[in-house]
Every structure is written in C-alpha cells, then in structure tokens.
Amino acid sequence: MAWRGCVFTSLTGQQLTRFKHGLQQQRAFRRPAKKTEVRRGGEEEVGPSHSPASQPWSPSPLTPRRDLRRLLKPLVFTVGYEALKSRVQSYFDELRADWLEKLRPQKQGDFRKEVNQWWNSLSKGQRVVTGIIAANLLVYCCWKVPSLQRTMLRYFTSDPSASKAVCSSMLLSTFSHQHLLHLSANMWALWSFSSSAVSMLGPEQFLAVYLSAGVISTMASYVAKTITGRFGPSLGASGAIMTILAAVCIKMPEAKLAIVFLPMFTFTAGNALAAIVAMDTAGVVLGWRVLDHAAHLGGSLWYILYGHELIWKNRDSLVQMWHNLRTGGPGGGGGGGAGAV
C-alpha cells in the first residue's frame, strides 16, 4: 500500500486529472463540460453547459401528416354513442315514470272512474251475478275467522238433524263455501252461464229462480238424508247453480259446451244435462258421499219438471196475474173504489 501511494504522489497534477477523466468514462458517467460565462465586469465564470433538452424543438422527418380521415372513426363512435345513450335514457325515464305512477296513490275520482268503466263493460247477467259472488266471498271470509266457527256451523250449513236453524240454513248455506277450490269452481260456473240465463229469464226472475233453487235443492238433500239416515252438514251453491244450468241447457240444447281443463272435448248442452242428471242419480242410489248428489239432482229436476213446465211455459198468465195484483184488478185500478195495492 505504501508503494501505491508513492506511485500516485509521483504523478503530476495534469496526469492525475486525465486519469480521473478516463475512469469516469469507463463508468459510463460523464460530467457536463464547463462553460465560461462573461459577467459585467469582464470577469469570466465557469459553469455547466445547457443540456440538449433545453434546446428548441425542431420537427423531425418522422412526424405524421395532417390527414382528416383519421377523425372518421372517432366521429362515428361519438355519434353512435350519443344516439344509444339518448335511447337508453328515454327508456329508463319512461320505466321510472311508470313505476312512480304505480306507487303514487290514485285519486278518488280516478278510482271511481275505473270502477265505472269496469262495471259498464259487464253484461246485464254479469252485473246481477256480481252481487251473488260478493256475498259468497263475504261468507267465505267469515269461515276464516276462528271466533265465528260455531255460528257458521249453525247457520251456514244445512243438516236436518240439527236442532236449531234448520230452516234459515236452507237459504244461507247456498252462499256458504268453506274451501277456496269449492268456491272458485261454483262461482266460475255461475259466471259462465249468467249472461245466457239473465237474457232468457230477466234479472228479477233470475234472482227469484236462483234463491228458490237454493231452498228447493236443500230440501231435496234433507229428504235424501232422512230416508237413508246419512246425516251430515252440507253447504255450497251447487244446487242453485244446477238449476241455472238446467234452464240454459233446456233453452239452448244445441249449444256447445266444454270442460275448462279439457277444452278440446266439446259436447252439446242437452247431452251435458242428461249426463249430469244420470251421474247425480247414481250418486243418490249408490250412496256416494263426496258430493251432495241429492241437492244437485233436486236443483236440476226442479227446473226440468216444475220450473220449465209450470212456470216458464205459463209465464204470460203469471205476469198478467202479477200485473192485476199491482193495479188492483183487470181494469187497472178503475171503478168500484178499488185502489192500487
């Protein structure tokens, strides 16, 4: 080490500077060259020279040309994006408006207007049946109240062995349904035949026939239960509906009917009525207890044997009799001091 120190000390100052400069070049590091600057007093100052980055930029020969065709694709994308954005925005605005309209509470006038439009769209028969369906729905809801179960069993089920409410339940049980499937099937059948039945009988006579059929079909059920000794509560509008069905089938025997679940199979109304009567007769004779076949058969036969033969065919004389009762006689409330009732 002492020898190396002697070697470096024997070098002159100029040789030492050259040695350091070569060593820096080998390390790939080069200091900027000193540049002399002249001050005001004529003195020179040594400083670093400006770097190449500080020199002014001059265009190189590789600069792209000004070609407007380069803007075609961006222009098409911009126009397409704006068009798509406007369509999507309008769609969501309409969707939000509909959603807010549904959430917004309707005014009382708007609700009444919709109800009036729905009511006016119904036929005369459907309007009459709407009240009957509403009454059946009300009774069905009462069955779902636990505190009303004893009252419903006493007054809204028909059973000849019951000690109380034997007579009133003959009519009230016609509007009683304990299960939703039973209610839906009966009300759908009543709604289907209501227009034809009301147009044939008239609203007033339709209601009279329906209520009478409910009582008479329950009486037929009482007779069958008392003779066979198979007592038990019954309920439902099937007996009254069978009377309406018999009226339509007798009036229009060639009309085409179909089962709701099998619409591809059609049959005439006359054949349908004959098949129903035969099935209910077999149910009464064989003692089938799934349905109250005696009530069904009683409703059908009441209109076939009594209603159609004695009332419908002789309705003119009955109407004239009713007119005479209202006007006080054939003279329409004439002399003799007879007044209108």
VEXDREN-2710 file (C-alpha; in Angstrom, 1 decimal):
% VEXDREN-2710
k/r/px/py/pz
1/MET/0.0/0.0/0.0
2/ALA/2.9/2.3/0.7
3/TRP/4.2/1.7/-2.8
4/ARG/0.9/2.5/-4.4
5/GLY/0.8/5.7/-2.5
6/CYS/4.2/6.6/-3.8
7/VAL/3.2/6.0/-7.3
8/PHE/0.1/8.3/-7.1
9/THR/2.2/11.0/-5.5
10/SER/4.8/10.9/-8.2
11/LEU/2.1/11.8/-10.8
12/THR/1.9/15.4/-11.8
13/GLY/-1.4/17.4/-11.4
14/GLN/-2.2/17.3/-15.1
15/GLN/-1.7/13.5/-15.3
16/LEU/-3.9/13.0/-12.3
17/THR/-6.7/14.9/-13.9
18/ARG/-6.5/12.9/-17.1
19/PHE/-6.6/9.6/-15.1
20/LYS/-9.8/10.6/-13.3
21/HIS/-11.5/11.7/-16.6
22/GLY/-10.7/8.3/-18.1
23/LEU/-12.1/6.5/-15.1
24/GLN/-15.4/8.4/-15.3
25/GLN/-15.8/7.5/-19.0
26/GLN/-15.3/3.8/-18.2
27/ARG/-18.1/4.0/-15.6
28/ALA/-20.5/5.5/-18.3
29/PHE/-20.8/8.7/-16.4
30/ARG/-19.8/12.0/-17.9
31/ARG/-19.9/15.3/-16.3
32/PRO/-21.1/18.3/-18.3
33/ALA/-18.4/20.4/-19.8
34/LYS/-17.6/23.7/-18.1
35/LYS/-18.6/26.8/-19.9
36/THR/-17.3/30.2/-19.3
37/GLU/-19.8/33.0/-18.9
38/VAL/-18.8/36.6/-19.1
39/ARG/-20.1/38.9/-16.3
40/ARG/-20.5/42.6/-16.5
41/GLY/-17.0/43.3/-15.0
42/GLY/-15.3/41.4/-17.8
43/GLU/-14.8/38.5/-15.5
44/GLU/-15.3/35.0/-16.8
45/GLU/-17.3/32.4/-14.8
46/VAL/-17.0/28.7/-15.5
47/GLY/-20.3/26.8/-15.3
48/PRO/-22.1/23.8/-16.8
49/SER/-23.3/24.0/-20.4
50/HIS/-27.0/23.7/-21.3
51/SER/-28.4/20.2/-21.7
52/PRO/-29.9/19.1/-25.0
53/ALA/-33.4/19.2/-23.5
54/SER/-33.2/23.0/-23.2
55/GLN/-32.6/23.4/-26.9
56/PRO/-35.6/24.5/-29.1
57/TRP/-37.6/21.6/-30.6
58/SER/-37.4/21.1/-34.3
59/PRO/-39.8/18.8/-36.3
60/SER/-38.2/15.5/-37.1
61/PRO/-38.8/14.0/-40.5
62/LEU/-41.0/11.2/-38.9
63/THR/-43.9/13.5/-37.8
64/PRO/-47.3/12.1/-39.1
65/ARG/-49.1/14.0/-41.8
66/ARG/-52.3/16.0/-41.1
67/ASP/-54.9/13.6/-42.5
68/LEU/-58.5/14.3/-41.7
69/ARG/-59.6/10.8/-42.5
70/ARG/-58.2/9.8/-39.1
71/LEU/-61.2/11.6/-37.5
72/LEU/-63.8/9.4/-39.3
73/LYS/-63.9/6.5/-36.8
74/PRO/-63.9/8.7/-33.7
75/LEU/-66.7/10.8/-35.3
76/VAL/-68.8/7.7/-36.0
77/PHE/-68.2/6.4/-32.5
78/THR/-69.3/9.7/-30.9
79/VAL/-72.5/10.0/-32.9
80/GLY/-73.4/6.3/-32.3
81/TYR/-72.7/6.6/-28.6
82/GLU/-74.8/9.7/-28.2
83/ALA/-77.7/8.1/-30.1
84/LEU/-77.6/5.0/-28.0
85/LYS/-77.3/7.0/-24.8
86/SER/-80.4/9.0/-25.6
87/ARG/-82.4/5.9/-26.4
88/VAL/-81.4/4.1/-23.2
89/GLN/-82.0/7.3/-21.1
90/SER/-85.5/7.7/-22.6
91/TYR/-86.3/4.1/-21.9
92/PHE/-85.3/4.3/-18.3
93/ASP/-87.1/7.6/-17.9
94/GLU/-90.4/6.0/-19.1
95/LEU/-89.8/3.0/-16.9
96/ARG/-89.2/5.2/-13.9
97/ALA/-92.3/7.3/-14.7
98/ASP/-94.5/4.1/-14.9
99/TRP/-93.0/2.9/-11.6
100/LEU/-93.7/6.2/-9.9
101/GLU/-97.2/6.2/-11.3
102/LYS/-97.9/2.8/-9.8
103/LEU/-96.5/3.9/-6.4
104/ARG/-98.4/7.2/-6.5
105/PRO/-101.8/6.8/-4.7
106/GLN/-104.7/7.2/-7.0
107/LYS/-107.2/9.9/-6.6
108/GLN/-110.7/9.0/-5.5
109/GLY/-112.1/10.3/-8.8
110/ASP/-109.7/8.1/-10.8
111/PHE/-110.6/5.0/-8.8
112/ARG/-114.3/5.7/-9.3
113/LYS/-113.8/6.2/-13.0
114/GLU/-112.0/2.8/-13.3
115/VAL/-114.8/1.1/-11.4
116/ASN/-117.4/2.7/-13.5
117/GLN/-115.6/1.6/-16.7
118/TRP/-115.3/-1.9/-15.4
119/TRP/-119.0/-2.0/-14.4
120/ASN/-120.2/-0.7/-17.7
121/SER/-118.1/-3.3/-19.6
122/LEU/-120.1/-6.1/-17.9
123/SER/-123.2/-7.6/-19.4
124/LYS/-126.5/-7.5/-17.6
125/GLY/-126.2/-11.1/-16.4
126/GLN/-122.7/-10.5/-15.1
127/ARG/-123.8/-7.4/-13.2
128/VAL/-126.6/-9.5/-11.5
129/VAL/-124.1/-12.3/-10.6
130/THR/-121.5/-9.9/-9.3
131/GLY/-123.6/-9.3/-6.2
132/ILE/-124.1/-13.0/-5.6
133/ILE/-120.3/-13.6/-5.9
134/ALA/-119.6/-10.8/-3.5
135/ALA/-122.0/-12.4/-0.9
136/ASN/-120.3/-15.7/-1.3
137/LEU/-116.9/-14.2/-0.9
138/LEU/-118.0/-12.4/2.3
139/VAL/-119.3/-15.7/3.8
140/TYR/-116.1/-17.4/2.8
141/CYS/-114.0/-14.8/4.7
142/CYS/-116.2/-15.3/7.7
143/TRP/-115.3/-19.0/7.7
144/LYS/-111.6/-18.0/8.2
145/VAL/-112.4/-16.2/11.5
146/PRO/-111.9/-18.7/14.4
147/SER/-114.3/-16.9/16.7
148/LEU/-117.2/-17.3/14.1
149/GLN/-116.8/-21.1/13.6
150/ARG/-119.7/-22.1/15.8
151/THR/-122.0/-19.5/14.3
152/MET/-121.1/-20.6/10.8
153/LEU/-121.7/-24.2/11.5
154/ARG/-125.1/-23.5/13.0
155/TYR/-126.5/-21.1/10.4
156/PHE/-124.4/-21.6/7.2
157/THR/-124.5/-25.5/6.9
158/SER/-127.7/-27.5/6.2
159/ASP/-128.4/-30.6/8.3
160/PRO/-131.9/-32.0/9.1
161/SER/-130.6/-33.5/12.3
162/ALA/-129.7/-30.0/13.7
163/SER/-132.0/-28.9/16.5
164/LYS/-131.7/-25.2/15.7
165/ALA/-131.6/-23.1/12.5
166/VAL/-133.0/-25.9/10.3
167/CYS/-135.0/-23.6/8.1
168/SER/-132.8/-20.5/7.9
169/SER/-129.7/-22.6/6.9
170/MET/-131.6/-23.9/3.9
171/LEU/-131.1/-20.5/2.3
172/LEU/-127.9/-19.3/4.0
173/SER/-126.0/-22.5/3.1
174/THR/-126.5/-21.6/-0.5
175/PHE/-124.0/-18.8/-0.1
176/SER/-121.5/-20.7/2.1
177/HIS/-118.2/-22.2/0.9
178/GLN/-115.5/-23.4/3.3
179/HIS/-112.7/-24.1/0.8
180/LEU/-111.4/-21.9/-1.9
181/LEU/-111.4/-24.6/-4.6
182/HIS/-115.1/-25.2/-4.0
183/LEU/-115.9/-21.5/-4.1
184/SER/-113.9/-20.9/-7.3
185/ALA/-115.5/-23.8/-9.2
186/ASN/-119.1/-22.8/-8.3
187/MET/-118.6/-19.1/-9.0
188/TRP/-116.9/-19.8/-12.3
189/ALA/-119.8/-21.9/-13.4
190/LEU/-122.3/-19.3/-12.3
191/TRP/-120.4/-16.5/-14.1
192/SER/-120.2/-18.6/-17.3
193/PHE/-123.9/-19.2/-17.6
194/SER/-125.1/-15.9/-16.1
195/SER/-125.4/-13.9/-19.3
196/SER/-127.5/-16.5/-21.1
197/ALA/-129.7/-17.2/-18.1
198/VAL/-130.4/-13.5/-17.4
199/SER/-131.1/-12.7/-21.0
200/MET/-133.6/-15.6/-21.0
201/LEU/-135.3/-15.0/-17.6
202/GLY/-134.6/-11.4/-16.9
203/PRO/-132.7/-10.0/-13.8
204/GLU/-135.7/-10.2/-11.4
205/GLN/-136.8/-13.6/-12.4
206/PHE/-133.2/-14.9/-12.4
207/LEU/-132.7/-13.9/-8.8
208/ALA/-136.1/-15.4/-7.9
209/VAL/-135.2/-18.7/-9.6
210/TYR/-131.7/-18.8/-8.0
211/LEU/-132.9/-18.2/-4.5
212/SER/-135.8/-20.7/-4.9
213/ALA/-133.5/-23.2/-6.3
214/GLY/-131.2/-22.9/-3.3
215/VAL/-134.0/-23.7/-0.9
216/ILE/-135.5/-26.5/-3.0
217/SER/-132.2/-28.2/-3.6
218/THR/-131.5/-28.1/0.2
219/MET/-135.0/-29.6/0.8
220/ALA/-134.1/-32.5/-1.6
221/SER/-130.9/-33.0/0.4
222/TYR/-132.9/-33.1/3.6
223/VAL/-135.3/-35.8/2.2
224/ALA/-132.4/-38.0/1.0
225/LYS/-130.5/-37.7/4.3
226/THR/-133.6/-38.5/6.3
227/ILE/-134.6/-41.6/4.2
228/THR/-131.1/-43.0/4.1
229/GLY/-130.1/-42.0/7.7
230/ARG/-126.8/-40.5/6.4
231/PHE/-126.8/-37.2/8.2
232/GLY/-124.1/-34.6/8.0
233/PRO/-123.7/-30.9/7.2
234/SER/-123.8/-29.7/3.6
235/LEU/-123.0/-26.3/2.1
236/GLY/-122.4/-24.7/-1.3
237/ALA/-124.2/-23.1/-4.2
238/SER/-124.1/-26.2/-6.4
239/GLY/-127.8/-27.0/-6.1
240/ALA/-128.9/-23.5/-7.2
241/ILE/-126.3/-23.4/-10.0
242/MET/-127.6/-26.7/-11.3
243/THR/-131.0/-25.1/-11.7
244/ILE/-129.5/-22.3/-13.8
245/LEU/-127.5/-24.8/-15.8
246/ALA/-130.7/-26.8/-16.5
247/ALA/-132.5/-23.6/-17.6
248/VAL/-129.8/-22.8/-20.1
249/CYS/-129.4/-26.3/-21.4
250/ILE/-133.2/-26.7/-21.9
251/LYS/-133.5/-23.4/-23.7
252/MET/-130.4/-23.9/-25.9
253/PRO/-129.9/-27.7/-26.1
254/GLU/-127.7/-27.5/-29.2
255/ALA/-125.2/-25.0/-27.6
256/LYS/-121.6/-26.3/-27.5
257/LEU/-120.0/-26.7/-24.0
258/ALA/-116.6/-27.8/-22.9
259/ILE/-114.8/-28.6/-19.7
260/VAL/-112.4/-25.9/-18.6
261/PHE/-109.4/-28.2/-18.2
262/LEU/-110.2/-30.2/-21.4
263/PRO/-111.3/-27.5/-23.9
264/MET/-110.6/-29.9/-26.9
265/PHE/-113.6/-32.1/-26.0
266/THR/-116.9/-30.4/-26.8
267/PHE/-120.5/-31.6/-26.4
268/THR/-124.0/-30.2/-26.6
269/ALA/-125.8/-28.7/-23.7
270/GLY/-128.6/-31.3/-23.9
271/ASN/-126.1/-34.1/-23.6
272/ALA/-124.3/-32.4/-20.8
273/LEU/-127.5/-32.0/-18.8
274/ALA/-128.5/-35.7/-19.3
275/ALA/-125.1/-36.9/-18.2
276/ILE/-125.2/-34.7/-15.1
277/VAL/-128.6/-35.9/-14.1
278/ALA/-127.6/-39.6/-14.6
279/MET/-124.4/-39.1/-12.5
280/ASP/-126.3/-37.5/-9.7
281/THR/-129.0/-40.2/-9.8
282/ALA/-126.3/-42.9/-9.5
283/GLY/-124.7/-41.0/-6.6
284/VAL/-128.0/-40.9/-4.7
285/VAL/-128.8/-44.6/-5.3
286/LEU/-125.3/-45.8/-4.6
287/GLY/-124.7/-43.5/-1.6
288/TRP/-121.8/-41.5/-2.8
289/ARG/-120.8/-39.0/-0.2
290/VAL/-118.1/-36.9/-1.8
291/LEU/-120.7/-34.5/-3.1
292/ASP/-124.3/-33.8/-2.1
293/HIS/-125.8/-35.5/-5.2
294/ALA/-129.3/-35.2/-3.8
295/ALA/-129.1/-31.4/-3.8
296/HIS/-127.7/-31.4/-7.3
297/LEU/-130.4/-33.7/-8.6
298/GLY/-133.1/-31.7/-6.8
299/GLY/-131.9/-28.4/-8.4
300/SER/-131.9/-29.9/-11.9
301/LEU/-135.2/-31.7/-11.6
302/TRP/-136.9/-28.6/-10.1
303/TYR/-136.5/-26.6/-13.2
304/ILE/-136.9/-29.5/-15.6
305/LEU/-140.2/-30.8/-14.1
306/TYR/-141.6/-27.8/-12.4
307/GLY/-140.0/-24.6/-13.4
308/HIS/-139.9/-25.2/-17.1
309/GLU/-143.3/-26.9/-17.4
310/LEU/-145.4/-24.9/-15.0
311/ILE/-143.8/-21.5/-14.8
312/TRP/-141.8/-20.8/-18.0
313/LYS/-144.5/-22.1/-20.4
314/ASN/-147.2/-20.3/-18.5
315/ARG/-145.3/-17.2/-17.7
316/ASP/-147.8/-14.9/-19.6
317/SER/-150.7/-15.8/-17.3
318/LEU/-148.5/-15.4/-14.3
319/VAL/-147.3/-12.0/-15.4
320/GLN/-150.8/-10.9/-16.1
321/MET/-151.8/-12.1/-12.6
322/TRP/-149.0/-10.1/-11.0
323/HIS/-150.0/-7.0/-13.0
324/ASN/-153.6/-7.4/-11.8
325/LEU/-152.4/-7.6/-8.2
326/ARG/-150.3/-4.4/-8.6
327/THR/-153.0/-2.4/-10.3
328/GLY/-156.0/-3.6/-8.3
329/GLY/-157.8/-5.6/-10.9
330/PRO/-158.2/-6.1/-14.6
331/GLY/-159.4/-2.6/-15.0
332/GLY/-156.1/-1.1/-13.9
333/GLY/-157.4/0.5/-10.7
334/GLY/-160.8/1.5/-12.2
335/GLY/-164.2/2.0/-10.6
336/GLY/-165.7/0.4/-7.6
337/GLY/-163.4/2.3/-5.2
338/ALA/-160.6/-0.2/-5.8
339/GLY/-157.3/1.4/-5.3
340/ALA/-153.8/0.3/-6.3
341/VAL/-152.1/-2.1/-4.0
END
